[in-house]
Amino acid sequence: MNILFCIGKNYRDFEPLNSFAQRFARDYFGEIHQIVFCDSLESKKGSNEALSLKQSLKFATNLFVLSPNDSFNKILTLIESQGGKIDKETPAEFADEILIKMQYTAKDKACKVWLLDLQNIFTNQAESQIHTQSLIESQFHQDANHRMFLYLLGIDVDSAQMLLGGIAKDFGVTLDILNADSSLDILSATSHSEECLKEFAQVVESTFAYQVFPTFNLAQSIISLLSKHNLKITAAESCTGGLIAHWLTKEGGASTAFDGSVISYANVIKEAWLGVSVEHLMRFGAVSEAVVREMLEGALRLSGADFALATSGIAGPSGGSTNKPIGTVFIGVKDKKGTERIEQLHFKGDRNYIQAQATLYAYLLFLKVFLSNY
């Protein structure tokens, strides 16, 4: 069992740090089976915090403890009090100030433990940050399950899993279906070896051409594809509220493929900035194929980009109707040559989940057009 144990109110209450902690843990351990938050680690016997850490130590195979480094000694003392054997493996470069790695063994039960001061990883200048990050990666990746995603562009998940199962087995890769109740067809591929995943991906690409798109990072792969061809992309977003642009610009090198986009949430902005016609807004409504088509055209015209994505939908929790229930989203892609594809989707979930699914689907719709024509 992989357990993430966070000490400090910031990890629990500050959402950006909370998300960073979980993302960091999943990057290096793959699946996190349990997350524990505590405000502080009390030294007195019987405290809830101490008991939680002791229980985590008892059940975890990998225990990932995030804490300010001034609590490291207290944590070590508590672990030592459990009577097991501790073998520290921390590299000298860290000097126990950022990371302590150890093997804890007790009663025929082994647990690998990491104490990490996550908030202080990036306190130094850029070069030091890169050095520290590479050291962190060298300590975690040897124990991690690596994960790749297979985005299916012309084949359903059940068929893909059946067809890819034998190939995956040959490379020691495990395949799982993600988002089975969604309009998104995605497989998760995991392996202890990143190289095996890369070799598996090469076979998948050569065998299934444009039907399966394997990647560790979808947004980064889209940026790389566009940059390789010296092409750029833009977006006109309504219901996704800038999420298409946000996910792209989170990645390094985004500026080579993305100059900007428009968040056209209100109809008046769709009209004034993108040239969407009042007639179409009145006749079909903002959530319609006709309006998304004009959003695409307006985005291409404004930006001068080679591709445009557009979304307009009802993310909820209100605004739905019989004809257009909550979760209805029109998503489109168009290139400057005139190739166009617009689809109507019906997503399930709350507002944020619907927005995220719509953004992901927009990327996949782009790939379907791009890979077929470029």
N, C-alpha and C positions, 0 to 999 in steps of 0.2 A: 504494500500500500504506500502511495506517495502522499505525504502530508505537508501542507504549507502552514507554518505557524508564524503569525505576525504579532509582534510585541510593540505596542505603542498606539495611542489614540489616532494618530495620523493615518495609519494603515486601515483602520476601520472606518473613519469618518471623512477622510479627504479622498473623494472619488478618483481623481487622477492618479494619486499614489496607489490607491487600492487596485485600480486597473493595471497600473504598471507592475505591481508586485505579482499579480496573477498571470499577467502576460509573460513576465520574466521567468516565472516558475514553469509555465507550460512550454516555453521555448526550449528549456533545457531538460525537463523531465517528461515531456509529452503530456500524459494525462495526470491531473491532480485529483485524487480521490476524496480528499477532505481538506477544508480550510478552517483554521482556528484563529480567532482574533482575541487578544487580551490587551487591556490598557497598560498594564505594567506587570513585571514579574516580581512578586513579593517573595522574600526569603523565608518568611515565617512558615513553619510546618503546617500543612493542611490548607493553605490558601488555595482558592479555586484556580488561580493562574498556575501555580506550581503543580497542582494535581492534573491540570489539562496537559501540561508539558510532559509529565511523567506518563500519562496515558498515551500520548502521541508517541513517545519513545518506545512504549511497550508494543504498539501495534504497527508502527511504520517500518517499511523496508528502506525508504528514503525519507528523511525528515529535514525539511528545508526551513530553517528558522531565520526570520528577518527581524533584526533588532539593532538599536543604536549600539555602537561598540563599547560604550561604558557599561553595558549590561552583560558583555561576553563572560566575564569572570563569574558573575552570579549564575549564569546559565550552565557554565562548565561545572561549577560547584554542585548544582542541583543534579546534573547528569552523573557526576562522580558518586553522589550519595546513593545512587541506585545499585551500587556494588558491582557493576560490570567493568569490563576492561576497555580502556580507551587508547586507541592508537591514532595520534594526530598525524596528518599528512600535509599540513599547510606549507606551501612553498615559501621560501625565505623572502621573496619579493614583497609579500603582503605584510610581514612583520606582525601578524595577528591583528592588524588594525581594521581591515576590511573584511577578511574572510578567514574562517577557521574550518578546516575539513577534518573529519575524524571518522573512525570506524568504532562503533560501540558494540560490544559482544557481551551477552549475559544469558546464562541458562540455555545454551545452544541456539540463541536467537541473535542474529546480526542485524545491525541497523547502520546505514551510512547517514551521517549528520553533517549539515553545513550550517554554520553561523555566518550570516552575511549582513553587513551594514549597507543596505541597498541605497540609502539616501546619500551616502558619501562616496559612491563609486565615481561620480562625475564631478567632484569638487575641484579637481585640478584643471590645468589648461588642456587644450585639445590633444596635444601629443601624449600627455599623461593619461588622458581619458582612453585613447585608443590602446595604449599599452596595458592599462588596467583591464579594459574590456577583453583583450585577447587572453590575458591570464585567467580571467573569470571563465571564459569559454573553454579554455584548456582543462579547467578543473571540472566542469559540469558535463561537457559533451561526451566524455568517455562513458558516462553512466546513462546517457539520455536515449530515449526512443526518438528517432527522427520521423517527421511526418511530412508527407507530400499530399497535395490535393489533386484529384483528377476531375476536371470540369468536363462534363459530357455535352457535346455540341450537336450530336446527331444520332445518339443512341441512348436508350433508356438504361437506368441504373441496374435493373435486374439482368438484362442481357449483357451489359458491360461487365458486371461482376462475374457472370458465368464465363464469358469469353476471356477475361483477363485473369481469372483465378489460377489457371495452370501456369501462366507466365509469371505471376506474382510468386507462386510457390517456388519456382526455379530460382528466384532471386532472394528468397527468404523474406518476402514482403507480405504483410497482412492487409487485406482489403476490407473496408467496412462502408456501408451506405450511410450517408449523412442526409439530414433533412428529408426523410422519407415522405412526410406529409406536406412538403413544399412543392412549388413549381420548379425548384432548382434540382438538377440531377448532378450530384456530387459524390465521389468516392474518396474516402480517406485511405491513404497508403502509409503504413508504418513499418519501420525496420530499425534494428540496432545499428545498421550501417548506412550512413548517408551515401556512400559510394554505390551500394547496392540499389538504393532508390534511384540514383541518377542513371545507372545502367538499365534498370527496369523502365524508367521514363523514356530512354532512347529507343528501346524495343517497342514500347507502346506507340510512340510517335511515328516510327517507321511502319508499323503494322496498321494503325488506325487513322493515319494521316490527319484530316481535319475534324474527325469525330470526337477525339479525346485530347484535352489540353492539360498535360501534367505540369504542375508548378509548386514550388514551396511558397511563393508569394505572388498572388494574382496581379495586384496593382503594379508591383515592380516589373513583372513580366510584360505587362502591357506597355509600360514606359520603355522597356528595352526593345520591344518589337517596333514601336513607333520610331525610336531614336535610330535604330539600325537602318530604317528606310528614310530617315530624315523627314518624318511626317509629324504633324501635331494634331492634338485633339482638344475639343472644347465641350461645354455642356450648357444646356438650358434646363434648369431644375425648378420644379414647383414643389411637389410633395416630398421630395428627398432633401430639400432645403440646403443644398450645398455638399451633401455627403459624397457624391461622385467626385467632386473636386477635392474634398478633404482627404479621402483615402488615397488619391493619387499624390497629393502634395505632402503626405506623411513620409513618402519614400524619397530617398536620396536620388538626385538626378532628374527629378520631376520637371525641372525647368527646360530640359531638352525636348520635352514632348508636350508641355502644357504651358500656355501663356495666361489663360484666364477663362472665366465662364460667367454666366448670368444666373442669379437666383431670382426667378420671375414668379414670386409667390402670388401676388395680387394680379387680378385681370388687367388693371390699369398699367402695370409694368409690362405684362405680356404684350399689350397693345403698343405702348410708347417705346419700349426698348427693342422688342423682337418683331414688331410689325404684325402681330396676330390680329386678324380682322375682327371687328366688333360683331359682324354678321355671324361668323363661325362660333364666337363665344356665346352669342344669344341663341343660335339655332341648335348647336350641339353640346354646349357647355364646355367649361375649361378642361374637364376630364373626358377627352375624346380624341379620336385619331386625327381629325382635321386640325385641331389645335396643336397637337404634338408635331404634326407635319410642319406647320408654320413656325413653331418654336425651333425646330431643326434648321429650317431655312434661315431664320433670323440669326441664330447663333453662328452659322457658317458665314453669313454676310458680315456680321459685326467683327468676328475674330480673325477671319482669313485662314482659319485652321483647315486641315484636310478632312477631319471627321468631326461630327457633332453627335452628342447623345442628348436625349430629352426625356423628361419624366413628368407626368401629371396624373395625380390620383387622389384617393381618399384614404388617408392613413388613420383616421379616427382620432379620438373615440366617438366623435359625432360627424355628421355630414353625409352619412350614407342614405341610400334610397332603395326602393325595390329594384329598379333597373341598374343602379350602380351602388351596390352595398359596400360597406367598409372593407378595404383591402383591394378594391378595384384600382388598377394602375395601368395607364398606357405608357409604353416605353418604346422609344424609337432611336434608330441610328441612321445617319446619312453621311455619305462622303461627297466631296466637291465634284466628283464625276457624275453624281446623280443616283448612285446606288442607294437604295433606301429600304429600310425594313422597320415596320411598326407592329407591335403586338399588344394585345390586351391581356392582362394577367389578373388573377384573383389570389391574393396572398392572405394567409391566416396569421393571427397573432396580434399583439398590442401595437401601438403607434410606432415605437422605435424599431420593433422587429420587422414590421411591414416596410419601413423606410430602408432598413439594411438589406432586406431581400430584394427590394426594387433596385437598389444600387448595384448589388451583385449581379442581378439579371441583366442590367444595362451593360455591364462589362462583358458578359457572356454573349449578348447580342452583338456587341462590337466585334468580338472575336469571330463570330460566325461570318460576318461580312468581310472582315479583314483577311482571315485565313483563306477564304474562297476566292479572293480577288487580288491579293498582293503577295 
